[in-house]
Amino acid sequence: RGEARLTSTSCVYFCWHVFRDTEVINTHTVCEEIDKLHSIKMSLAPASGTGRFWARSAKIIRFVRQGCTNRPFFHIVVMERRKDQYQPVIEQVGTYDPIPNEHNEQLVSFNYERVRHWIGSGAHITKPVAELLGVAGLLPVHPRTYMTAWRNRQMAEKLAEIEAVKNADKAESPSSS
């Protein structure tokens, strides 16, 4: 890490700058120089996101949205904290499908070894990923998970009360007619 090979475009650009001051540019010589440059490894500048800076920069484990409109699918990835979700990632450590399947299940997969490695390396975790890791048992259960469960229970109780009232009204209606 921290090194990159020259691409053919950068090699041609480099060779053009090297040979432009000479009177005659031999195409064969330029091709030989390009082949030599392909074998040379150059260290990347810190601004490119790799190299010495990359090793010390803050990492985060987050969702990256994939899929189509009205059909989301998320990759759980490790990337630099300041990058946009569509920037190149360092590593994909899991997936999450929020749409329930035919068995009413939301599918989640993690590479626990790599998640533990990145957490041990100091990577931050976003709240949605922390919730999933809590439900999966790798982290303590996130407080938002408890609140969501409480709200769901409250809503289920209200719906059950409404259904009970409707059933009581239906039972009374036919007998009074």
C-alpha positions in Angstrom: 0.0 0.0 0.0 1.1 3.5 -0.5 2.5 2.7 -3.9 1.0 2.7 -7.3 1.9 1.7 -10.8 1.9 4.3 -13.5 -0.9 3.9 -16.0 -0.3 3.9 -19.7 -1.9 7.4 -19.9 0.4 8.8 -17.3 3.4 7.1 -18.8 2.7 8.6 -22.2 2.3 12.0 -20.6 5.6 11.5 -18.6 7.5 10.3 -21.7 6.2 13.2 -23.8 7.6 15.6 -21.1 10.9 13.8 -21.0 11.4 13.6 -24.7 9.7 16.8 -26.0 13.0 18.8 -25.7 14.9 16.3 -27.9 14.9 17.0 -31.6 13.6 13.6 -32.8 11.1 11.6 -30.8 11.4 7.9 -31.7 8.2 6.0 -31.1 10.1 2.8 -30.3 12.2 4.7 -27.7 9.0 6.1 -26.1 7.5 2.6 -26.0 10.6 1.2 -24.3 10.5 4.0 -21.8 6.8 3.3 -21.1 7.6 -0.4 -20.5 10.4 0.6 -18.1 8.1 3.0 -16.3 5.5 0.3 -15.8 7.9 -1.6 -13.7 8.7 1.4 -11.5 6.6 1.9 -8.4 5.9 5.5 -7.3 4.7 6.5 -3.9 1.4 8.3 -4.0 0.9 11.8 -2.7 -1.0 12.2 0.6 -3.8 14.0 -1.3 -4.7 10.8 -3.2 -6.1 9.1 -0.1 -3.5 6.4 0.2 0.1 6.3 1.4 1.3 7.6 4.7 -1.8 9.7 5.3 -4.2 6.8 4.6 -2.8 4.7 7.4 -3.5 7.3 10.0 -6.8 8.7 8.7 -10.1 8.1 10.5 -12.1 5.1 9.2 -15.8 4.5 9.6 -18.0 1.4 9.1 -21.1 2.6 7.3 -23.8 1.7 4.8 -23.4 2.3 1.1 -26.7 2.2 -0.7 -27.0 -0.1 -3.7 -30.0 -1.4 -5.5 -32.7 0.4 -7.5 -35.4 2.9 -6.9 -37.8 1.6 -4.3 -35.6 -1.4 -3.8 -32.7 -0.5 -1.6 -29.8 -2.8 -0.8 -26.9 -1.8 1.4 -23.3 -2.9 1.5 -21.6 -2.5 4.9 -18.2 -1.1 4.2 -15.1 0.4 5.8 -14.1 3.7 4.3 -12.4 7.0 5.2 -14.7 9.1 7.4 -14.6 12.2 5.3 -15.5 10.5 2.0 -18.9 10.4 0.4 -20.7 7.1 0.3 -20.1 6.7 -3.4 -16.3 7.1 -3.1 -14.1 4.0 -3.4 -14.2 1.9 -0.2 -11.4 0.2 1.7 -13.2 -3.0 2.3 -16.7 -4.5 2.3 -17.5 -6.3 5.5 -21.2 -7.2 5.1 -24.5 -6.7 3.4 -28.0 -5.7 4.5 -31.3 -6.2 2.7 -34.0 -4.1 4.5 -36.9 -5.3 2.4 -38.5 -8.4 4.0 -38.4 -11.6 1.9 -41.2 -14.1 1.6 -40.6 -15.3 5.2 -40.8 -11.7 6.5 -37.0 -11.7 7.2 -34.6 -8.9 6.7 -31.3 -10.5 5.6 -28.0 -9.3 7.1 -24.5 -10.8 6.7 -21.3 -9.7 8.4 -17.6 -10.8 8.2 -17.2 -10.7 12.0 -13.4 -11.2 11.9 -13.0 -8.1 9.7 -15.5 -6.1 11.7 -13.6 -6.9 14.9 -10.3 -6.0 13.2 -11.5 -2.6 12.0 -13.2 -1.8 15.4 -9.9 -2.8 17.1 -8.0 -0.6 14.6 -10.1 2.4 15.8 -12.8 2.6 13.1 -15.9 4.5 14.0 -19.4 2.9 13.5 -22.5 4.7 12.3 -25.7 4.4 14.4 -27.6 2.2 11.9 -24.6 -0.2 11.6 -24.2 -0.2 15.4 -27.9 -1.2 15.7 -27.4 -4.2 13.4 -24.2 -5.2 15.2 -26.1 -5.0 18.5 -28.9 -7.1 17.3 -26.4 -9.6 15.9 -24.7 -9.8 19.2 -21.3 -8.4 18.4 -21.9 -5.1 20.3 -24.3 -4.2 23.1 -27.8 -3.6 22.0 -28.2 0.0 20.8 -30.7 2.1 22.8 -32.4 3.1 19.6 -33.3 -0.6 19.1 -35.1 -0.7 22.5 -37.0 2.5 21.6 -38.0 1.1 18.2 -39.2 -2.1 19.8 -41.2 -0.2 22.5 -42.9 2.0 19.7 -43.7 -1.2 17.7 -45.3 -2.8 20.8 -47.3 0.4 21.5 -48.6 0.5 17.9 -49.5 -3.2 18.1 -51.5 -2.7 21.3 -53.3 0.3 19.7 -54.1 -1.8 16.6 -55.3 -4.7 18.8 -57.6 -2.3 20.7 -59.0 -0.9 17.4 -59.6 -4.4 16.1 -61.3 -5.4 19.4 -63.7 -2.4 19.1 -64.5 -3.2 15.5 -65.2 -6.8 16.3 -67.4 -5.8 19.2 -69.4 -3.4 16.9 -69.8 -6.1 14.3 -71.0 -8.5 16.9 -73.6 -6.0 18.3 -74.8 -4.9 14.8 -76.4 -8.2 13.5 -78.1 -8.9 16.8 -79.8 -5.5 17.0 -81.2 -5.8 13.4 
